[in-house]
Amino acid sequence: MKFLSGLLMIMLSALACYLPPAAAEIQPNNMFPRVKMVTSHGDIVVELHRHRAPLTVKNFLKYVEAGSYNGTIFHRIVPGFVVQGGGYDAEFTPLTTFNPIPNESGNGLKNTYGTIAMARETDPHSATRQFFFNSGDNESLDPSTKGWGYAVFGWVVEGQDNLDAMAEVESEPWHAATGWQDVPVEPPVLIRIEVLPQP
């Protein structure tokens, strides 16, 4: 029995050598990391709130680190409501996702003008890579006694005028190729996201 136990330990140790190393967390000691979104409508700097939304920020930064948001489009724009993107390329092809994350909408951060939050499906814990900016004070997106809300995880600290301009682009009430509503006639492009140096 001792021999088999020892053999098992050796096999597990050998197996561990072939597992990919865990990616290092970006600026782990910075509770408010900042990212710059370089878009076709100008730069937008977003400060993330790791203290209130640790799982959401970690998930978002995984996509940033992988360069997975680069070249995506803002595919849904509703003036005075939301500017949504992060999930599709210019051909409206859905992009690869990591596993869905738990909903952190009860973190005390509200869906107010200038904040960034995670998009999701009906399942409250279905958010993956899509996000949206609140173009107004959207209390209806906050958690309530009726159910889960949409998790806010940061806010715009520079370039709000660029985001406001993006929020006013013309959208189609019905998009023939996808069947979606509120698709911009010329979708703004998220060229890349850069993590800014820690102060």
N, C-alpha and C positions, 0 to 999 in steps of 0.2 A: 504494500500500500504506500509506504514511504517512497519507494522507487517511482511508482506511477505519479504520485503527487509532485515529486521533484521534476519528472519528465514534463508534466503539464506546465509547471512554472517556466521551464526552459523554452517550451513551445510558445507560451504566451509572450515571453520576453522577446523572442525572435520575431513574432508577429507584430509586436509594437514598433519594431524598427521599420516596418513597411507602411505604417499609418502616416498620412500626411500631417505635418506639424500644424497646430492651430495658428491661425493668422493673428498677429499682434494687434491689439486694439489701438485705434488711432487716438493719440493724445489722451491716454487713460486718466490722467490727473486733471484734465481740463473739463470742468463741469459745463462750460459753455463754448464748445468748439464752433468755429465759424467756417462756412463754405462760401465760395463765390460761384454763382451760376452765370456762365457766359452764354447769353442767348442772342438770338437774331434781333432782339429789341433792346439790347444793352445788358449791362451787368446787374446782378441782384445778389447782395450779400445777406446770408441768412445765419442767424445765431441759433444754435441748437441747444435745447434744454435737457441735458443728460440727467440732471438731478431728478426732474419730474417724470421724464419719459426715457429711462435707461434702455429698455428693450427696443423701443422704436428708433432711438438715435443709433444704437448699435447696428440695427438692421439697415437703416438708411446709409450709414457709412460703409457697410459691406458692399453695397451696390456702387457707391462712389469710388471706393478703393479698387473695385474690379473694372472701373471705367464703363460700367453697364448703362449709365444714364447718357453717355456721350452720343450725340446724334439722334436723340429721341425728340418727339414732338409734344406740344401741348395740344391734346386732341379734343378737349372739351372746354369751352369758354362760355360762361353765362355772366354778362355784365352785372355788377352789383352783387354777385353771388360767389362764383368760384372760377379759378383758372387751374385746370387739371392736366397732369402729364406724367411722364416717367415710364409709361408702359408699352409704347409702340414706336416703331421706326417710321420713316417718311412714307413707307408703303402701307402703313397701318398693320404691319405684322406684329403680333404680340411677342414680347421678348421673354427670355428665360427668367424664371423666378426662383428664389430660395423658398424655404418653407414658410407658411403663414406665421404671423406672430400674434401673441396675446394682445388684446385690446387694452390700451392704457388711457382710455378717454376719461376715466375717473381721477385723473391726476391734478385736477384743479385749474388746468389751463383751458381757457375758453376759445371757441371759434369766432374770434373777433377780427376785425379788419387788419390785414397785414400779417396774420399768422399762417403757419404751414401745418398741415395735418395729413394723416394717412387716409387714402381712399380705401374702400373695402366693398365687399358684396353684402348681401343680406345677413349672412353669418357674421356676427360681430368680431370673430377672431379669424377673419379671412384676409386681412391686409398683407400684401407682399411688397410690391415695388412702387405702385402708383401713389402719388401724393397730390395735394391741391393747396393752392393759396386761397385764403378767404378774402374776397373782394368787398366784403361788407361784414357787418356784425350778424353772424348766423347762429343765433341762439338755438334754432331748431336742430342744429348739428351737435349740440352738447348733450351729455347724458342726462336723463331725467327719470322720473318714476315710470315712464313709458318704456324705457329700455336703454340700451347702450348708445353712446354717441360715437363721434369720430375723433381719434386721438390727435391732439395738438402736440407738436414736439419742437416748436421754435417760432421765430418771427423775423420779419425783414428788418434789417438795421441800415441798409443802404440800397438805393436803387428802387425805392417804392414807386417813383414816377415812371420808371421803365415797366414795372409790373402793371401799373395803372393803364399805361398805353396798350400793353398786351391785352388787358381785360376788355378793351374797346374794339378789338378787331372784329370784322364781320364774321358771323357764324351762320351756318345753314340750319333751318328748322328741322330738316331731314336730309341726312347724307346718303345718297343713292348707293355708294359702294359698300357701306357698312350697315346701313339701316339705323344709325345712331342719330340722336338729336344734338344740337348745339356744337357741331363740328366746324371749326374755322374754315373759311374758304381757302385761306393760305395759312396753314398751321404754323405758329411760331416754333422755332427750333431751339432746343437746349443743346448747344454746341458741346459744352463740357462743364463738369463741376470740379473745382479745385478746392482742396482743403487749405485754408489759410494758416500761416505759421502761428504757433501759440505765443501770446503776448509774454 
